[in-house]
Amino acid sequence: MIQDYMKIVFRSLVERGIRTWLTMIGIFIGIAAVVSLVSLGQGLQESISEQFEMMGVNAVLVTPGGPLFGIGGGAELTDDDLKVIEKVRGVQDVAGMLFKYSQVKFKDEIITTAVIGLPTDESADILLSMQNFQIAQGRFIKKKDKAKVVVGYLLAQGDVFDKPVELRDKIEIEGEDYTVIGSIVEIGNPADDSQVYVSIEQARIIFNEPKKYDIFWVRTLPGFDTATVAERIKKDLRTSRDLEEGDEDFSVETSEGLREAYVSVFAVVSAVVIGLAAISLFVGGIGIMNTMYTSVLERTPEVGVMKAIGAKNSHILSLFLLESGFLGAVGGAVGIIVGIALSNLITYGAAAAGWTFIKASFPWYLIVGSFAFSFIVGSIAGTLPAMQAAKLKPVEALRYE
């Protein structure tokens, strides 16, 4: 029985030719949008989760002003704050970092990029492990290095200047000469991979900031709850700065808290994206319904013949529901293929531009769910036309012109 239904459905769709494909446009545009955007969002979430996993669950970030995104606002972080944090119960290490966008010259070319001042004592291990800083060539900065720099991946590869910045080359930072002693492995985005690293002592000279820090990276002791330690840091900093609760001019965030914040933002964005794609699916469903009503009118005599030779109302209903569901399913399959191709195209384009953390992820439930949803949309859209066809009386259907 099902095989017979499928033969009739396939023949009907083939006969309608271009009209069948036009009917499915709304469905496959909607499904393609859902698959491509959700897969990219899922891949981006996985990349960010990997970054936070490298930071570890025992990481705390202290910044001036608002959260990490608002570095630079509010009061400054100073050596006094560093000493306060070091004394907090549960804190293992604290590393301070200083950075500013500066003019960097190589040969005759000048760019503006971030110059990062990193600690050179034992606390440097925190940044090296949390930020996944790994030396690709040469070595890292030592405390005794006065005019030495380490460059980012894109600078070393020649993707920023016309020529690669190699070991022992000279570059200028704010008019002063520095010797390149190393390069960092690829981090995954053009901004980070174009940075220049110096010792924090040298950064203080370059920026004329003798006491300021832009961020503290804190590692908690094993066995201590990171969130509890973060609250202690916040409380002690309020006390040392003579601030009331709620009036903080600094921010204390755990790595887990930041990860959850990112996930929440992505969840909202994904919901909005799916909502927009649902509009296209709705339009596609209306198109299927319109096509199915037309199909019922065109095939009214055929329905009459089927009923005259013994077809029941349920047979006619099933036939037209299967046809509308098949329209949705084929539109969904095309949409899935287009969505996957579009996601991969964006991924390759992002990788070529240096944004290697942008990637697509295609979990099985996204593919199966998209296909099933498109079939359901098609079936629902064809319900009313199918009921109309099932209610046709054989004599009236045979006389219809």
C-alpha positions as CSV (number, residue, x, y, z in Angstrom):
1,M,0.0,0.0,0.0
2,I,2.7,2.5,1.0
3,Q,4.6,1.7,-2.2
4,D,1.6,2.4,-4.3
5,Y,1.1,5.7,-2.4
6,M,4.7,6.7,-3.0
7,K,4.4,5.9,-6.8
8,I,1.3,8.2,-7.1
9,V,2.9,10.9,-5.0
10,F,6.2,10.8,-7.0
11,R,4.4,10.9,-10.3
12,S,2.3,13.8,-9.2
13,L,5.3,15.9,-8.1
14,V,7.3,15.1,-11.2
15,E,4.3,16.1,-13.4
16,R,4.1,19.5,-11.7
17,G,7.9,20.0,-12.3
18,I,9.0,23.6,-11.7
19,R,5.9,24.3,-9.5
20,T,7.0,21.6,-7.1
21,W,10.5,23.2,-6.7
22,L,9.0,26.7,-6.3
23,T,6.7,25.3,-3.6
24,M,9.7,24.0,-1.6
25,I,11.7,27.2,-1.7
26,G,10.3,28.6,1.5
27,I,10.9,25.3,3.3
28,F,14.5,24.8,2.2
29,I,15.4,28.5,2.8
30,G,14.1,28.3,6.4
31,I,15.8,24.9,7.1
32,A,19.1,26.1,5.5
33,A,19.0,29.2,7.8
34,V,18.3,27.1,10.9
35,V,21.0,24.5,10.0
36,S,23.7,27.0,9.1
37,L,23.2,29.5,11.9
38,V,22.6,26.9,14.6
39,S,25.6,24.8,13.5
40,L,27.8,27.9,13.5
41,G,26.5,28.9,16.9
42,Q,27.1,25.4,18.3
43,G,30.6,25.4,16.9
44,L,31.4,28.8,18.4
45,Q,30.1,27.7,21.8
46,E,32.3,24.6,21.6
47,S,35.3,26.8,20.8
48,I,34.6,29.1,23.6
49,S,34.1,26.2,26.0
50,E,37.5,24.9,25.0
51,Q,39.1,28.2,25.8
52,F,37.5,28.3,29.2
53,E,38.6,24.6,29.8
54,M,42.2,25.7,29.1
55,M,41.8,28.5,31.7
56,G,40.6,25.9,34.2
57,V,37.8,25.9,36.7
58,N,40.1,27.5,39.4
59,A,40.6,30.8,37.5
60,V,39.3,34.2,38.7
61,L,39.6,37.5,36.6
62,V,39.7,40.9,38.3
63,T,39.2,43.9,36.0
64,P,38.6,47.7,36.6
65,G,35.1,49.0,36.0
66,G,32.6,46.6,34.5
67,P,33.1,43.0,33.4
68,L,35.9,41.8,31.1
69,F,34.3,43.5,28.1
70,G,34.6,46.9,29.8
71,I,38.3,46.8,30.7
72,G,39.6,50.3,31.1
73,G,36.5,51.8,32.7
74,G,36.3,52.9,36.3
75,A,39.2,53.1,38.8
76,E,42.6,51.5,38.0
77,L,44.0,48.3,39.5
78,T,47.3,48.9,41.3
79,D,50.1,47.2,43.2
80,D,48.1,47.7,46.4
81,D,45.2,45.7,44.9
82,L,47.7,43.0,43.9
83,K,48.9,42.7,47.5
84,V,45.4,42.5,48.8
85,I,44.5,39.7,46.5
86,E,47.6,37.7,47.3
87,K,46.6,37.6,51.0
88,V,43.1,36.3,50.3
89,R,42.5,32.9,51.7
90,G,42.4,30.3,48.9
91,V,44.5,32.3,46.4
92,Q,47.5,30.4,45.0
93,D,48.9,32.9,42.5
94,V,48.1,36.3,41.0
95,A,49.4,37.7,37.7
96,G,49.0,41.2,36.6
97,M,48.8,42.3,32.9
98,L,49.1,45.7,31.3
99,F,48.2,46.5,27.7
100,K,47.5,49.4,25.3
101,Y,47.2,49.9,21.6
102,S,50.4,51.4,20.2
103,Q,52.2,52.1,17.0
104,V,54.5,49.3,15.9
105,K,56.9,49.8,13.0
106,F,58.7,47.1,11.0
107,K,60.9,48.1,8.1
108,D,58.9,51.0,6.6
109,E,55.5,49.8,7.6
110,I,53.5,51.0,10.6
111,I,50.5,49.3,12.2
112,T,48.5,49.9,15.4
113,T,48.2,46.8,17.5
114,A,48.0,45.8,21.2
115,V,51.3,45.7,23.1
116,I,50.9,43.4,26.1
117,G,53.0,43.7,29.2
118,L,53.4,40.3,30.9
119,P,55.0,39.4,34.2
120,T,58.3,37.7,34.1
121,D,58.3,36.1,37.6
122,E,56.7,32.9,38.8
123,S,53.2,34.3,38.2
124,A,53.9,34.3,34.4
125,D,53.0,30.5,34.6
126,I,49.4,31.5,35.2
127,L,49.1,33.4,32.0
128,L,51.0,30.8,30.0
129,S,48.7,28.1,31.1
130,M,45.4,30.0,31.2
131,Q,45.9,31.8,27.9
132,N,47.5,28.9,26.2
133,F,50.6,30.9,25.3
134,Q,53.1,28.6,23.7
135,I,56.3,29.5,22.1
136,A,56.5,28.6,18.4
137,Q,60.1,29.9,17.9
138,G,62.7,31.3,20.1
139,R,61.9,31.8,23.8
140,F,59.7,33.7,26.2
141,I,60.5,37.0,27.9
142,K,62.7,37.0,31.0
143,K,63.0,39.6,33.7
144,K,66.4,40.8,32.6
145,D,65.2,41.4,29.0
146,K,65.2,45.2,28.5
147,A,64.4,45.7,24.9
148,K,63.1,42.3,23.8
149,V,59.7,41.3,22.4
150,V,57.8,38.2,21.4
151,V,55.4,38.6,18.5
152,G,52.1,37.0,17.6
153,Y,51.5,34.3,15.0
154,L,50.4,36.5,12.1
155,L,53.3,38.8,12.5
156,A,55.7,35.9,12.4
157,Q,53.9,34.4,9.3
158,G,54.1,37.7,7.3
159,D,50.3,38.2,7.3
160,V,50.4,41.7,8.9
161,F,53.6,43.2,7.4
162,D,54.8,42.6,3.8
163,K,57.5,40.3,5.3
164,P,57.5,37.9,8.2
165,V,58.9,39.2,11.5
166,E,61.7,36.8,12.3
167,L,64.0,36.1,15.2
168,R,66.6,38.8,15.8
169,D,64.7,41.3,13.6
170,K,64.2,44.8,14.9
171,I,60.8,46.4,15.4
172,E,59.9,49.9,16.8
173,I,57.3,50.4,19.5
174,E,56.4,54.1,20.0
175,G,59.7,55.0,18.4
176,E,62.0,52.7,20.4
177,D,63.9,49.7,19.0
178,Y,63.2,46.2,20.2
179,T,64.7,42.9,19.2
180,V,62.4,39.9,18.5
181,I,63.3,36.9,20.6
182,G,60.3,34.6,20.0
183,S,56.9,34.1,18.5
184,I,53.6,32.6,19.8
185,V,51.7,29.8,18.3
186,E,48.4,30.6,16.7
187,I,45.7,31.6,19.1
188,G,42.8,31.7,16.7
189,N,41.8,35.3,15.9
190,P,43.5,38.1,14.0
191,A,43.4,40.5,17.0
192,D,45.2,38.2,19.4
193,D,47.6,36.8,16.7
194,S,48.8,40.3,15.8
195,Q,49.8,41.3,19.3
196,V,53.3,42.1,20.6
197,Y,54.5,41.0,24.0
198,V,57.0,42.7,26.3
199,S,57.8,42.5,30.0
200,I,55.5,44.4,32.2
201,E,58.4,46.4,33.4
202,Q,59.1,47.5,29.8
203,A,55.4,48.1,29.2
204,R,55.3,50.5,32.2
205,I,58.1,52.5,30.5
206,I,56.4,52.5,27.1
207,F,53.0,53.5,28.5
208,N,54.3,55.7,31.3
209,E,52.1,53.7,33.7
210,P,54.3,53.0,36.8
211,K,51.7,51.3,39.0
212,K,48.6,50.5,36.8
213,Y,47.3,47.0,35.8
214,D,44.6,46.3,33.3
215,I,43.7,42.8,34.6
216,F,44.6,40.3,37.3
217,W,44.6,36.6,36.6
218,V,44.1,34.7,39.8
219,R,44.5,31.0,40.3
220,T,42.9,29.4,43.4
221,L,44.4,26.7,45.6
222,P,43.2,23.1,45.0
223,G,40.3,22.2,47.2
224,F,38.9,25.7,47.5
225,D,35.6,26.7,45.9
226,T,36.4,29.2,43.2
227,A,33.2,31.2,43.6
228,T,33.8,31.5,47.4
229,V,37.4,32.7,46.8
230,A,36.0,35.3,44.3
231,E,33.6,36.6,46.8
232,R,36.4,37.0,49.4
233,I,38.5,38.9,46.8
234,K,35.6,41.2,46.1
235,K,35.0,41.8,49.9
236,D,38.7,42.5,50.6
237,L,39.0,44.8,47.7
238,R,35.9,46.7,48.8
239,T,37.4,47.1,52.3
240,S,40.8,48.2,51.0
241,R,39.2,50.8,48.7
242,D,36.7,51.9,51.3
243,L,33.7,51.0,49.1
244,E,30.2,49.9,50.0
245,E,28.7,46.7,48.6
246,G,27.1,47.6,45.2
247,D,29.5,50.5,44.7
248,E,32.4,48.5,43.3
249,D,34.6,50.1,40.7
250,F,36.0,46.8,39.8
251,S,34.7,43.4,38.6
252,V,35.6,39.9,39.9
253,E,34.5,37.0,37.7
254,T,35.2,33.3,37.8
255,S,35.9,31.5,34.5
256,E,32.8,29.4,35.0
257,G,30.7,32.5,35.5
258,L,32.0,34.0,32.3
259,R,31.4,30.8,30.4
260,E,27.8,30.7,31.6
261,A,27.4,34.3,30.6
262,Y,28.6,33.5,27.1
263,V,26.3,30.5,26.9
264,S,23.3,32.6,28.0
265,V,24.0,35.2,25.3
266,F,24.3,32.5,22.6
267,A,21.1,30.9,23.8
268,V,19.2,34.2,23.3
269,V,20.8,34.9,19.9
270,S,20.0,31.3,18.8
271,A,16.4,31.7,19.9
272,V,16.1,34.9,17.9
273,V,17.8,33.4,14.8
274,I,15.5,30.3,14.9
275,G,12.5,32.6,15.3
276,L,13.4,34.5,12.2
277,A,14.0,31.3,10.3
278,A,10.6,30.1,11.5
279,I,9.0,33.0,9.5
280,S,10.4,31.5,6.3
281,L,9.2,28.0,7.3
282,F,5.7,29.5,7.9
283,V,5.7,31.1,4.4
284,G,6.9,27.7,3.0
285,G,4.0,26.0,4.8
286,I,1.5,28.4,3.3
287,G,3.1,27.7,-0.2
288,I,2.6,24.0,0.3
289,M,-1.0,24.5,1.4
290,N,-1.7,26.6,-1.6
291,T,-0.1,24.0,-3.9
292,M,-2.0,21.2,-2.3
293,Y,-5.4,23.0,-2.7
294,T,-4.5,23.4,-6.4
295,S,-3.5,19.8,-6.6
296,V,-6.9,18.7,-5.1
297,L,-8.7,20.8,-7.7
298,E,-6.6,19.4,-10.6
299,R,-7.0,15.8,-9.5
300,T,-10.6,15.9,-8.4
301,P,-11.6,13.5,-11.3
302,E,-8.7,11.2,-10.3
303,V,-10.0,11.2,-6.7
304,G,-13.5,10.3,-8.1
305,V,-12.0,7.3,-10.0
306,M,-10.2,6.1,-6.9
307,K,-13.3,6.3,-4.8
308,A,-15.4,4.6,-7.5
309,I,-13.1,1.5,-7.4
310,G,-13.2,1.2,-3.7
311,A,-10.7,3.8,-2.1
312,K,-11.8,5.0,1.3
313,N,-11.7,8.5,2.7
314,S,-8.8,7.5,4.9
315,H,-6.9,6.3,1.7
316,I,-7.4,9.7,0.0
317,L,-6.5,11.6,3.2
318,S,-3.3,9.5,3.6
319,L,-2.3,10.0,0.0
320,F,-2.5,13.8,0.1
321,L,-0.9,14.1,3.6
322,L,1.9,11.9,2.3
323,E,2.3,14.2,-0.7
324,S,2.4,17.4,1.3
325,G,4.8,15.8,3.9
326,F,7.0,14.6,1.0
327,L,7.1,18.2,-0.3
328,G,8.2,19.4,3.2
329,A,10.8,16.5,3.6
330,V,12.4,17.1,0.2
331,G,12.5,20.9,0.9
332,G,14.1,20.1,4.3
333,A,16.7,17.7,2.7
334,V,17.7,20.4,0.2
335,G,17.8,22.9,3.0
336,I,20.0,20.7,5.2
337,I,22.5,20.2,2.3
338,V,22.5,24.0,1.5
339,G,22.8,24.8,5.3
340,I,25.8,22.5,5.7
341,A,27.5,23.8,2.6
342,L,26.9,27.4,3.7
343,S,28.3,26.7,7.2
344,N,31.4,25.1,5.8
345,L,31.9,27.9,3.4
346,I,31.7,30.5,6.3
347,T,34.1,28.3,8.3
348,Y,36.7,28.1,5.5
349,G,36.4,31.9,4.9
350,A,36.8,32.6,8.6
351,A,39.9,30.3,8.8
352,A,41.4,32.1,5.7
353,A,40.9,35.4,7.5
354,G,42.6,34.1,10.7
355,W,39.4,33.4,12.7
356,T,40.1,29.8,13.3
357,F,37.9,29.5,16.4
358,I,34.8,30.0,14.1
359,K,33.8,26.5,13.1
360,A,30.6,24.6,12.4
361,S,29.2,21.7,14.4
362,F,26.6,19.3,13.1
363,P,25.2,17.2,15.9
364,W,22.9,14.4,14.7
365,Y,19.9,15.8,16.5
366,L,20.2,19.0,14.4
367,I,20.1,17.1,11.1
368,V,17.4,14.6,12.2
369,G,15.4,17.3,13.9
370,S,15.5,19.6,10.9
371,F,14.4,16.9,8.5
372,A,11.6,15.7,10.8
373,F,10.4,19.2,11.4
374,S,10.3,20.0,7.7
375,F,8.2,16.8,7.1
376,I,5.8,17.8,9.9
377,V,5.4,21.4,8.6
378,G,4.6,19.9,5.1
379,S,2.1,17.4,6.6
380,I,0.4,20.1,8.7
381,A,0.2,22.5,5.8
382,G,-1.5,19.7,3.7
383,T,-4.0,18.7,6.3
384,L,-6.9,20.9,5.3
385,P,-6.5,20.3,1.5
386,A,-6.2,16.5,2.3
387,M,-9.5,16.6,4.3
388,Q,-11.2,18.5,1.5
389,A,-10.1,15.8,-1.0
390,A,-11.2,13.0,1.3
391,K,-14.7,14.5,1.7
392,L,-15.3,14.6,-2.1
393,K,-18.2,12.5,-3.3
394,P,-17.4,10.1,-6.1
395,V,-20.2,11.2,-8.4
396,E,-19.5,14.9,-8.1
397,A,-15.7,14.3,-8.4
398,L,-16.2,12.3,-11.6
399,R,-18.3,15.1,-13.1
400,Y,-15.9,17.9,-12.1
401,E,-14.4,19.8,-14.9
